[in-house]
Amino acid sequence: MRGEDLRVGPIDIYTNNRERSPSTVALWPRHEEAILPQADKIAFMEPDGKGGLRILGVLRWDAAVAMLGGQMERIVEYPACYRASGFPTEEQIALLSQEPV
């Protein structure tokens, strides 16, 4: 977006035993607003009390958008970035472990 400085959140690349090809994971730390690059998955995180972050859960991008609805707004077309306003509620966080990744 022109005239607005955006700080895009970090993105990592992971490969696990179930997936043969790497997948991208956008990292969303707990706070009021984040700019997320579109990725294969989103990892929801919070401070661990030791200066690091712990993962609360991971969702496929499309499942996260479906769950969070209007909390994610596409703000840049290329590369695709979304403004995520408001971290998921405790109820939404509780569903993270029930969603297949």
Z-matrix of the N, CA and C atoms (Angstrom, degrees):
N
C 1 1.434
C 2 1.520 1 108.02
N 3 1.279 2 116.70 1 133.38
C 4 1.458 3 120.70 2 -177.89
C 5 1.510 4 111.28 3 -74.47
N 6 1.333 5 114.69 4 141.39
C 7 1.448 6 120.49 5 177.15
C 8 1.517 7 114.34 6 79.34
N 9 1.321 8 117.42 7 4.93
C 10 1.460 9 120.26 8 -179.42
C 11 1.526 10 108.57 9 -130.06
N 12 1.336 11 116.22 10 125.34
C 13 1.460 12 120.38 11 175.38
C 14 1.511 13 109.09 12 -79.08
N 15 1.321 14 116.77 13 126.59
C 16 1.448 15 121.52 14 179.81
C 17 1.521 16 109.45 15 -117.20
N 18 1.325 17 116.26 16 134.99
C 19 1.451 18 121.51 17 173.83
C 20 1.519 19 106.50 18 -106.75
N 21 1.310 20 114.97 19 106.83
C 22 1.453 21 120.50 20 -176.78
C 23 1.516 22 108.88 21 -82.92
N 24 1.329 23 116.11 22 133.03
C 25 1.458 24 121.88 23 -179.87
C 26 1.512 25 111.99 24 -63.78
N 27 1.328 26 115.79 25 162.68
C 28 1.463 27 120.33 26 -177.93
C 29 1.521 28 112.10 27 -70.72
N 30 1.323 29 114.22 28 156.97
C 31 1.459 30 122.06 29 175.92
C 32 1.522 31 107.24 30 -134.65
N 33 1.316 32 117.00 31 137.60
C 34 1.461 33 122.37 32 179.37
C 35 1.519 34 109.46 33 -121.52
N 36 1.317 35 114.95 34 162.95
C 37 1.466 36 121.53 35 176.44
C 38 1.520 37 107.59 36 -117.40
N 39 1.340 38 116.16 37 127.93
C 40 1.459 39 122.32 38 -178.60
C 41 1.520 40 110.22 39 -129.52
N 42 1.310 41 115.34 40 152.94
C 43 1.459 42 122.25 41 169.29
C 44 1.520 43 106.42 42 -130.84
N 45 1.322 44 116.88 43 130.17
C 46 1.460 45 118.74 44 175.40
C 47 1.528 46 109.26 45 -116.38
N 48 1.309 47 116.38 46 176.23
C 49 1.461 48 120.91 47 -174.44
C 50 1.521 49 113.55 48 -65.76
N 51 1.329 50 117.86 49 -28.49
C 52 1.476 51 120.49 50 -179.46
C 53 1.523 52 111.98 51 -78.51
N 54 1.314 53 116.83 52 -26.91
C 55 1.462 54 120.94 53 -176.13
C 56 1.518 55 109.11 54 -109.36
N 57 1.281 56 115.66 55 127.85
C 58 1.457 57 119.33 56 -179.24
C 59 1.529 58 111.81 57 -81.29
N 60 1.329 59 116.44 58 -28.59
C 61 1.462 60 118.83 59 179.77
C 62 1.525 61 109.54 60 -102.72
N 63 1.324 62 116.65 61 151.83
C 64 1.470 63 119.39 62 179.63
C 65 1.522 64 111.61 63 -66.17
N 66 1.328 65 116.32 64 153.57
C 67 1.456 66 121.02 65 174.51
C 68 1.517 67 108.64 66 -127.81
N 69 1.329 68 115.12 67 151.10
C 70 1.457 69 120.74 68 179.00
C 71 1.516 70 109.15 69 -92.36
N 72 1.336 71 116.05 70 142.95
C 73 1.457 72 121.88 71 -178.94
C 74 1.529 73 108.46 72 -131.69
N 75 1.340 74 116.11 73 117.96
C 76 1.463 75 121.22 74 174.11
C 77 1.526 76 107.63 75 -81.79
N 78 1.324 77 116.98 76 135.39
C 79 1.463 78 122.08 77 -178.01
C 80 1.523 79 109.43 78 -99.64
N 81 1.335 80 116.36 79 122.60
C 82 1.466 81 121.98 80 -178.50
C 83 1.523 82 108.72 81 -117.40
N 84 1.347 83 117.08 82 95.41
C 85 1.465 84 119.68 83 175.83
C 86 1.532 85 110.34 84 -72.36
N 87 1.319 86 115.76 85 150.90
C 88 1.466 87 121.06 86 -178.65
C 89 1.532 88 109.55 87 -65.38
N 90 1.296 89 117.13 88 115.16
C 91 1.462 90 125.60 89 169.83
C 92 1.512 91 107.87 90 -170.13
N 93 1.282 92 118.30 91 -178.78
C 94 1.460 93 121.09 92 -170.67
C 95 1.524 94 114.82 93 -69.26
N 96 1.315 95 117.97 94 -38.58
C 97 1.464 96 119.84 95 -174.65
C 98 1.515 97 110.05 96 -146.37
N 99 1.318 98 116.33 97 143.70
C 100 1.460 99 121.27 98 177.83
C 101 1.525 100 108.70 99 -141.28
N 102 1.319 101 115.72 100 151.07
C 103 1.456 102 121.49 101 170.44
C 104 1.526 103 105.62 102 -106.52
N 105 1.323 104 116.01 103 116.40
C 106 1.461 105 120.87 104 -175.02
C 107 1.518 106 110.93 105 -111.52
N 108 1.341 107 116.98 106 130.10
C 109 1.455 108 118.81 107 170.45
C 110 1.527 109 107.98 108 -73.44
N 111 1.334 110 117.53 109 143.20
C 112 1.462 111 119.13 110 178.48
C 113 1.520 112 108.84 111 -64.46
N 114 1.328 113 116.01 112 134.02
C 115 1.460 114 122.44 113 -177.42
C 116 1.525 115 108.36 114 -140.04
N 117 1.311 116 116.25 115 178.14
C 118 1.463 117 120.17 116 176.02
C 119 1.527 118 110.87 117 -68.83
N 120 1.344 119 116.18 118 -35.02
C 121 1.461 120 121.73 119 -175.83
C 122 1.528 121 109.64 120 -142.73
N 123 1.331 122 115.78 121 164.61
C 124 1.465 123 122.50 122 172.94
C 125 1.527 124 107.33 123 -123.43
N 126 1.341 125 116.27 124 131.29
C 127 1.460 126 122.03 125 172.84
C 128 1.523 127 107.63 126 -102.45
N 129 1.334 128 116.61 127 121.72
C 130 1.460 129 122.59 128 178.30
C 131 1.525 130 107.39 129 -92.08
N 132 1.338 131 116.89 130 127.12
C 133 1.461 132 120.88 131 -171.03
C 134 1.520 133 111.57 132 -132.13
N 135 1.339 134 115.97 133 159.00
C 136 1.461 135 121.67 134 173.56
C 137 1.523 136 108.48 135 -144.67
N 138 1.347 137 117.26 136 159.43
C 139 1.468 138 120.15 137 178.48
C 140 1.531 139 110.54 138 -57.72
N 141 1.339 140 115.32 139 141.27
C 142 1.467 141 120.03 140 -179.47
C 143 1.525 142 113.17 141 -94.57
N 144 1.334 143 117.87 142 0.79
C 145 1.451 144 121.59 143 -179.24
C 146 1.514 145 113.88 144 83.16
N 147 1.326 146 117.51 145 -1.79
C 148 1.469 147 122.41 146 -179.96
C 149 1.528 148 111.35 147 -120.96
N 150 1.320 149 115.97 148 17.91
C 151 1.459 150 120.46 149 179.81
C 152 1.515 151 113.76 150 90.67
N 153 1.306 152 117.83 151 0.89
C 154 1.464 153 121.78 152 179.06
C 155 1.517 154 110.97 153 -118.05
N 156 1.326 155 115.30 154 -164.88
C 157 1.458 156 121.40 155 178.92
C 158 1.519 157 109.85 156 -125.33
N 159 1.335 158 116.15 157 146.76
C 160 1.460 159 119.98 158 172.93
C 161 1.520 160 108.46 159 -116.16
N 162 1.318 161 115.54 160 146.77
C 163 1.462 162 121.54 161 -178.61
C 164 1.518 163 109.08 162 -83.91
N 165 1.331 164 115.93 163 124.66
C 166 1.456 165 121.96 164 175.87
C 167 1.522 166 110.91 165 -83.50
N 168 1.317 167 116.13 166 -32.20
C 169 1.462 168 121.63 167 -179.41
C 170 1.507 169 110.45 168 174.50
N 171 1.307 170 115.54 169 166.26
C 172 1.464 171 122.59 170 -179.96
C 173 1.523 172 107.93 171 -133.35
N 174 1.329 173 116.18 172 135.50
C 175 1.464 174 121.68 173 176.66
C 176 1.515 175 110.13 174 -128.54
N 177 1.329 176 115.52 175 150.28
C 178 1.464 177 119.39 176 168.52
C 179 1.532 178 107.30 177 -61.29
N 180 1.321 179 116.40 178 147.85
C 181 1.464 180 120.95 179 -177.29
C 182 1.524 181 111.50 180 -53.06
N 183 1.332 182 117.88 181 -49.90
C 184 1.460 183 120.87 182 -176.44
C 185 1.528 184 111.73 183 -63.26
N 186 1.338 185 117.99 184 -36.06
C 187 1.467 186 121.06 185 177.29
C 188 1.526 187 110.79 186 -67.91
N 189 1.329 188 117.14 187 -38.06
C 190 1.462 189 121.03 188 178.62
C 191 1.529 190 110.47 189 -65.49
N 192 1.331 191 116.99 190 -43.85
C 193 1.467 192 120.35 191 179.07
C 194 1.529 193 109.80 192 -63.57
N 195 1.336 194 117.56 193 -40.84
C 196 1.467 195 120.75 194 178.78
C 197 1.526 196 110.93 195 -64.25
N 198 1.328 197 117.64 196 -40.67
C 199 1.454 198 121.54 197 -177.72
C 200 1.524 199 111.67 198 -71.95
N 201 1.336 200 116.85 199 -39.97
C 202 1.461 201 120.70 200 -173.04
C 203 1.518 202 113.30 201 -90.43
N 204 1.318 203 117.41 202 -14.02
C 205 1.458 204 121.52 203 174.57
C 206 1.513 205 113.62 204 52.44
N 207 1.333 206 116.65 205 -120.25
C 208 1.456 207 122.50 206 -175.29
C 209 1.513 208 115.14 207 -72.10
N 210 1.332 209 118.81 208 -0.59
C 211 1.460 210 120.58 209 178.78
C 212 1.527 211 111.94 210 -76.44
N 213 1.333 212 117.81 211 -11.58
C 214 1.467 213 121.08 212 -179.51
C 215 1.521 214 109.46 213 -121.62
N 216 1.326 215 115.17 214 119.72
C 217 1.463 216 121.41 215 -177.61
C 218 1.531 217 109.11 216 -121.93
N 219 1.329 218 115.98 217 125.54
C 220 1.466 219 119.74 218 177.47
C 221 1.522 220 108.31 219 -68.98
N 222 1.346 221 116.41 220 125.32
C 223 1.464 222 119.92 221 -176.47
C 224 1.523 223 112.71 222 -118.99
N 225 1.319 224 117.68 223 -17.34
C 226 1.461 225 122.06 224 177.72
C 227 1.521 226 107.02 225 -134.25
N 228 1.330 227 116.62 226 131.26
C 229 1.456 228 120.28 227 -178.53
C 230 1.528 229 112.40 228 -76.31
N 231 1.332 230 117.35 229 -46.79
C 232 1.459 231 119.65 230 -178.22
C 233 1.508 232 110.41 231 -142.53
N 234 1.312 233 117.82 232 122.56
C 235 1.457 234 124.57 233 -8.49
C 236 1.517 235 110.16 234 -69.34
N 237 1.317 236 116.62 235 148.12
C 238 1.465 237 121.60 236 -174.97
C 239 1.526 238 110.83 237 -61.80
N 240 1.336 239 115.65 238 123.06
C 241 1.469 240 122.05 239 176.81
C 242 1.520 241 108.51 240 -133.81
N 243 1.323 242 114.89 241 147.07
C 244 1.456 243 122.08 242 -177.94
C 245 1.515 244 110.43 243 -124.99
N 246 1.328 245 116.04 244 140.81
C 247 1.456 246 121.62 245 170.88
C 248 1.529 247 106.10 246 -88.78
N 249 1.315 248 115.08 247 120.09
C 250 1.454 249 121.46 248 179.50
C 251 1.522 250 107.49 249 -104.98
N 252 1.311 251 116.45 250 106.79
C 253 1.466 252 120.46 251 -175.61
C 254 1.527 253 109.98 252 -100.19
N 255 1.299 254 115.09 253 115.56
C 256 1.452 255 120.20 254 179.88
C 257 1.514 256 112.08 255 85.63
N 258 1.306 257 116.22 256 120.76
C 259 1.463 258 121.85 257 177.84
C 260 1.533 259 108.54 258 -67.16
N 261 1.316 260 118.16 259 152.26
C 262 1.474 261 119.52 260 179.25
C 263 1.531 262 112.06 261 -54.97
N 264 1.318 263 115.15 262 148.49
C 265 1.462 264 121.05 263 178.48
C 266 1.531 265 110.22 264 -70.45
N 267 1.318 266 116.16 265 168.61
C 268 1.469 267 120.23 266 177.22
C 269 1.530 268 110.67 267 -60.28
N 270 1.328 269 117.37 268 -36.17
C 271 1.466 270 120.96 269 177.97
C 272 1.524 271 110.95 270 -64.84
N 273 1.329 272 116.51 271 -42.32
C 274 1.464 273 119.93 272 177.74
C 275 1.524 274 110.91 273 -66.83
N 276 1.331 275 117.37 274 -40.14
C 277 1.463 276 120.99 275 177.79
C 278 1.528 277 109.96 276 -60.14
N 279 1.339 278 117.53 277 -39.73
C 280 1.462 279 121.23 278 179.96
C 281 1.526 280 111.48 279 -61.62
N 282 1.322 281 117.93 280 -28.81
C 283 1.460 282 121.60 281 178.96
C 284 1.523 283 113.30 282 -77.29
N 285 1.333 284 117.38 283 -17.36
C 286 1.462 285 120.17 284 -175.20
C 287 1.521 286 112.01 285 -57.19
N 288 1.312 287 117.59 286 -41.75
C 289 1.455 288 119.94 287 -177.22
C 290 1.524 289 111.74 288 -71.15
N 291 1.336 290 117.78 289 -15.05
C 292 1.456 291 121.40 290 -179.57
C 293 1.532 292 112.00 291 -90.75
N 294 1.314 293 117.46 292 -15.29
C 295 1.464 294 121.20 293 -179.02
C 296 1.528 295 110.21 294 -83.74
N 297 1.325 296 117.94 295 132.59
C 298 1.473 297 118.64 296 174.14
C 299 1.514 298 109.96 297 -70.40
N 300 1.323 299 116.12 298 145.17
C 301 1.465 300 120.18 299 -179.48
C 302 1.502 301 109.76 300 -97.72
